[in-house]
Amino acid sequence: MKITSAANPRLKLAAKLRSARDRAEQGRIVIDGVREIERALTGGVQIREVFVCEELFADPDALGALLAKLAAGDAAQFDIPEPLFAKLAFGDRAEGIVAIAETPKRTLQELRLPEQPLVAVIEGVEKPGNVGAILRSADGAGVAAVIVADGASDLYNPNAIRASLGTIFTLPVVAATSAETMAWLREQRLQVFAARVDATTNYTACDFSGPTAIVLGSEAEGLSAVWQGTEITPMKLPMRGAADSLNVSATAAILFYEALRQRAAR
């Protein structure tokens, strides 16, 4: 089906998904890019509509294979010209395809952990790009699940999807409150390590080889009072310069890969 007018109701509804409020109201998200859509399909995300602009195809063969998969899943396809495609695409990496999908709904109770799990918790992280970068590092380091606690932006913000390279759909990712998350970690009997700039223990002195949760907070606010107590081990990265901390996504990558190193050694 072809769409040639900006007044088309389907196009207008899809364009509204740039707004977090409209994503919440519609219960739908927008996924921009071949790789991201492929990973959404792999993760079982329900894709309902696809908007395609042939003028922007960089790899027609790869796109053709993806469109065949989408058609098999009953996604409706709409062909649109480049000026209308710009109303849906994000950033400057237009690949000629944008998908509209139902918002994935996962809960803590649905998470199934392996025998020696490594779980990441990120609390109140403001920037979707940081959330996406943390998810990409978690995917690379073999983190079993990521919990976004008291998220400061909607989890499936298009910038988070893109920064994660679509791993937001293939990783077990759950949004919950900090209190719910802490209660669930207790149920799972995970040792909890919290990254804090005022901690006295360096992260290299921590043993991440057992069932572990690593908790990181926002750069502006740090961690809430939920993550204080005798059952939680505060830790820090040593800082040798003027700054007292790294970007939260850089910190996450260091901690995840230290856990991976320890587990490989063990």
N, C-alpha and C positions, 0 to 999 in steps of 0.2 A: 504494500500500500504506500502511496506517495503522499507526502504532506508538503504543500507549497506556500501555505499562509501562516504567519505568526499568530493568527487568531484561532488556529486549530485548537479545539478543547484539550486533546490529548497532549499536545506540545506544551500548552500553557500550564497544564497540571504538572507535567514533568519538570518544567522550568522552575516551578515553585519549590522544588526539592533542593534548591540551593540554600533554602532557609531551614534552620534547625526546627523552628516551630512547625513548618509545613511537613517536614519529615516525620515529626511526632504525630501530627494530625492525620496524615495519610497512612502512617504505618509502612512507609516505603522509603527506599534509599536510592541514590544514583551511583552507579559504578562506571567509571570512565577509564577505558583502556583495555586492550586485548588481554594482557597478562592478568590484570585484576579480575576481569570477567571469567577467564579460564579458571582461576583459583576459586572464585565464587561458586562455579559449577562443581568443582572438585569437593568443595565444602558443603555441598547440598543446599545452597541458597536457592530460593524459588525466584527465578527471573521471569517477569511477566511481559515486559516490553523491551524492544531494542530499536534504537534510532541509529540509522546508518547513513554516512555521507561518503559516496564512492570517490569523490574528488580528493579526499584526504587519505585514501588507502595507501599505506606505506608497504604493506606485504599482502597483496591480494590472496595468495595461496593460504597463508595462515588465517586470514580473516574469513576466507571461504569455509575452511574447516570448522572454525568457531561458529559461524552462522548455521552450519548444518547441525551442530550439536544443540544450538539454541532452538532451532526449528523442531528438533526431535523432542524437546521439552515443552513444546506448545507456547513458546514465547512469540508474541506478535511482533512482526518486523515492519518498521516504517522508514522509507527512504526520504531523506530531506536534503536540501541544498546547503552549501557551506554557511551562508549567513544565518540560517535557522539553527544549524548545528552549534554555532557559537553560543547560542542561548543555553545550551545544556553542558557543553564541555568545560573542564576546569584547567586553568593554567595554560601553558604554551605547548603542551605535548599532545596535540590533537591527533588521534589515530584513526578517526573516522567511525568510531562506534562507542555508544553510550547505552548502558543497560539500566532498566528500572526494576528493582527487586523488592520483595517483601523484606522488612527488617527482621534479621535473625533474632530469635528469642531463646536465650539460653539461661539456665538458672544454676546456682551453686549445687543444688541437689542432683542435677543431671551430670555433673562432672564425675568422670571415672579416672582415678589416678593409678599409675603403675606402682610397682612394689616400693621403689625408692624415689618418690617424686621430688622434683624441684618445681616449686610454684612461685610465681612472681605476683606481687601486689603493688599496684600503683595508685596512690591516693591523691585526689584533687589536682592532678596534672592539668594545667590550663590549656596548653597548646596542642591541637590535634596532631600537628607534625611530630611533636615529641612522643605522643602516644603511639603513632605509627612506627616511628623509629625504634621504640622500645619493643614493640611486637616483632619487628624484623629481627632484632638481636635475639629475642626469646626463641624465635623459630630456628635461628642458626645454632643456638647453644643447646637446643633440645629441651627447653623448658616445657613441662607437662601441661601447664595451664597458666593463664594470666587473668587476674581479677582486677577490674577497674573499680576501685572503691571511691564512692562519693565523687564521681567524675565531674570535672568542671566544664566539660563540653559533651555533646552527644557522641557516643562511642563510634558510630558509623558516619562521622563527618567525612566528606569526600577527601579532605586533606589527610586524615588519618588513614583512610583506605589506600591512598596513593603512597604515602610515606612508608606504609607497611609492605608495599609491593604485593598487596593482595593476601598476605599471610594472616590478616585479620579474619579471613574466612576459613582458613585451614587449621589454625590453632584453636584449641578450646579457650574462648574468651568470654568472660561473664562480667556483667555490671551488677554491683550490689552496694549496699551501704557498708561503711567501715565496721559498724557493730556486727552486722550479719557476717561479714568476712572473718572477723576475729573469732566469732563463735564457731564458724565452720572450720577454721584452722585448728581450733581446740578439738573438735570432733574427729578430725583427721590425724590428730596427734603429731602435728608437724612442729619441729623446732623453728622459732621465728627470729630472724635477724632483721633489724631495722637500721637503715642508713640514716645517720644523723651527723651534722657537722660538729656537734658538741660531744660526740662519743670519745671515749679514751682508748678503745680497742681498734687496732687496724684490721681491715677486712682480711688480710692474709693470715691473721691469727685465729680466724673463725673456721670451724669445721663444717663444710657444706655437704659432706659426703653422705649423710643420712637423709631421711625425709625432712625436707627443708622448705621454708617460705622466706623469700627475700622481699622486704617491704621498702618502697621508695615513695617520697612525698614530693610535693610541688616545690619548685625553686623559690617561689615567693613566700610560701607559708610553712614549708617543712611538713612534718607529720603531726597529726592531731594527738590528743591525749589518749585516744584508744590504744595507741602503740607504745604505751609506757607500762611498766610493771615488771615484776621479777621473772616472769616467764618469757620476756622478750630481751634479746641481747642487742644492745646498740653497737654499731660499728661505724667506722669512718674510712675514707680514703685519705692518705697523707697528702697534704697540700704544701708545696715548697715555695709558692710565690705569694703574690698579694691577694689573690682570690681565695675565698674560704671553701669553695665547692666547684664541681664541674657541672656542666649541663646534665639534666637528669637522664637523658638518653645515653650520654657517654658513661655516666656512672653505672647505669643498668648494664651496659655492654661489658664493662670491666667485671662487675660482680657475677654476671651470668657465666662468663668464660672462666673466671676463677673457679666457680663451682664445677664447671665441665672439666677443668684441668684436674681438680682434686678427685673427681669421680673416676676419671680415666686412670689416674695414678693408683687409686685404691683397687 
